[in-house]
Amino acid sequence: MHVDFAHDRSMLQSARKAMGDAAPRAFSRGPWLSLLAEILKLAGPRAEFLRHSERPWSSATFSGARHGVALAFTGSEAIADGERLIEALPDHEFTIPRQLVADAAVTETDHRAGPPPCLTLELELLMLEDG
């Protein structure tokens, strides 16, 4: 698997700038950045990252977090990428160390005719601690 570390570093720097001094502690707590990198790779180069949210999740036997991700695809070619993501996401095998993505789904779509045409997707993923 190839991860675009330059893109990850840029996203991390933007988020750190927005969060200020609290950022280093927040970014060392979880595997969310690896999850986002895989989603963005699966979404293709024309996807626009809008937001990420994370909330703790647990059951009697597992613990982890639910992640929400919003992406936008503007233009016909980008929309085609978004439609491929919709098809691929439920069966995608994520490779995140010490984590298992137990569920990945598109929970909301908003397709606007434009101009320019745009597709916005809301994704929800359940990531469990593995081991």
C-alpha positions as CSV (number, residue, x, y, z in Angstrom):
1,M,0.0,0.0,0.0
2,H,1.2,3.5,-0.9
3,V,0.4,6.3,1.5
4,D,0.9,9.9,0.3
5,F,2.9,11.2,3.3
6,A,3.2,14.6,1.8
7,H,-0.6,14.9,1.6
8,D,-0.9,13.5,5.2
9,R,1.7,15.9,6.5
10,S,-0.1,18.8,4.8
11,M,-3.4,17.7,6.3
12,L,-1.8,17.2,9.7
13,Q,-0.1,20.6,9.6
14,S,-3.4,22.4,8.7
15,A,-5.2,20.6,11.6
16,R,-2.5,21.4,14.1
17,K,-2.6,25.0,13.1
18,A,-6.3,25.1,13.6
19,M,-6.1,23.4,17.0
20,G,-3.1,25.3,18.4
21,D,-1.1,23.9,21.3
22,A,-3.5,21.0,22.0
23,A,-2.8,19.4,18.7
24,P,0.3,17.3,19.5
25,R,-1.6,15.4,22.2
26,A,-4.7,15.0,20.1
27,F,-2.9,13.6,17.1
28,S,-1.0,11.0,19.2
29,R,-4.1,9.4,20.5
30,G,-5.4,7.4,17.6
31,P,-5.1,5.9,14.2
32,W,-7.6,8.4,12.6
33,L,-4.9,9.8,10.2
34,S,-4.2,6.4,8.7
35,L,-7.9,5.8,8.3
36,L,-8.3,9.2,6.5
37,A,-5.3,8.4,4.3
38,E,-6.9,5.2,3.1
39,I,-10.3,6.7,2.5
40,L,-8.7,9.6,0.5
41,K,-6.7,7.1,-1.5
42,L,-9.8,5.1,-2.2
43,A,-11.8,8.3,-3.1
44,G,-9.3,9.4,-5.7
45,P,-7.3,12.5,-6.3
46,R,-10.3,14.7,-7.1
47,A,-12.0,14.2,-3.7
48,E,-12.2,17.2,-1.4
49,F,-11.9,16.4,2.3
50,L,-14.6,18.4,4.2
51,R,-14.5,17.1,7.8
52,H,-13.8,14.2,10.2
53,S,-15.4,13.3,13.5
54,E,-14.7,10.6,16.0
55,R,-16.6,9.4,19.0
56,P,-15.8,6.5,21.3
57,W,-17.6,3.2,20.9
58,S,-17.6,0.0,23.0
59,S,-19.5,-3.2,23.5
60,A,-19.1,-6.0,26.0
61,T,-16.1,-7.4,24.1
62,F,-14.8,-4.7,21.8
63,S,-13.7,-1.0,22.1
64,G,-13.0,1.5,19.4
65,A,-14.5,4.5,17.7
66,R,-17.0,5.6,15.2
67,H,-15.6,7.9,12.5
68,G,-17.6,10.2,10.3
69,V,-16.0,11.6,7.2
70,A,-17.5,14.0,4.7
71,L,-16.1,14.3,1.1
72,A,-17.1,16.4,-1.9
73,F,-16.7,15.5,-5.5
74,T,-17.1,18.5,-7.9
75,G,-17.3,18.0,-11.7
76,S,-18.2,15.0,-13.8
77,E,-14.9,13.1,-13.5
78,A,-14.8,13.7,-9.7
79,I,-18.4,12.5,-9.4
80,A,-17.5,9.3,-11.2
81,D,-14.7,8.8,-8.5
82,G,-17.3,9.3,-5.8
83,E,-19.6,6.8,-7.4
84,R,-16.7,4.3,-7.5
85,L,-16.1,5.0,-3.8
86,I,-19.8,4.3,-3.0
87,E,-19.4,0.9,-4.6
88,A,-16.0,0.0,-3.2
89,L,-16.3,1.2,0.5
90,P,-18.4,-1.6,2.0
91,D,-16.0,-4.3,0.9
92,H,-12.7,-2.4,1.2
93,E,-10.1,-4.2,3.3
94,F,-8.4,-1.5,5.4
95,T,-4.8,-2.1,6.5
96,I,-4.4,0.0,9.7
97,P,-2.0,-1.4,12.3
98,R,-3.7,-2.8,15.4
99,Q,-7.1,-1.7,14.1
100,L,-10.0,-3.5,12.4
101,V,-12.5,-1.6,10.4
102,A,-15.6,-3.6,11.3
103,D,-18.1,-1.6,9.3
104,A,-17.9,1.1,6.6
105,A,-20.9,2.7,4.9
106,V,-22.1,5.7,3.0
107,T,-24.8,7.1,5.2
108,E,-25.8,10.1,3.2
109,T,-25.4,11.4,-0.4
110,D,-26.2,14.8,-1.8
111,H,-26.0,15.1,-5.6
112,R,-26.5,18.5,-7.1
113,A,-26.8,19.2,-10.8
114,G,-24.7,22.4,-10.7
115,P,-23.2,24.2,-12.3
116,P,-20.8,22.7,-11.6
117,P,-22.3,19.3,-10.7
118,C,-21.3,18.1,-7.2
119,L,-21.7,15.0,-5.1
120,T,-21.2,15.1,-1.3
121,L,-20.9,11.9,0.7
122,E,-21.1,11.3,4.4
123,L,-19.3,8.1,5.5
124,E,-19.4,6.3,8.8
125,L,-16.8,3.7,9.8
126,L,-16.5,1.6,13.0
127,M,-12.9,1.0,13.9
128,L,-12.1,-1.5,16.6
129,E,-8.9,-2.0,18.5
130,D,-7.3,-5.3,17.4
131,G,-5.1,-6.9,20.0
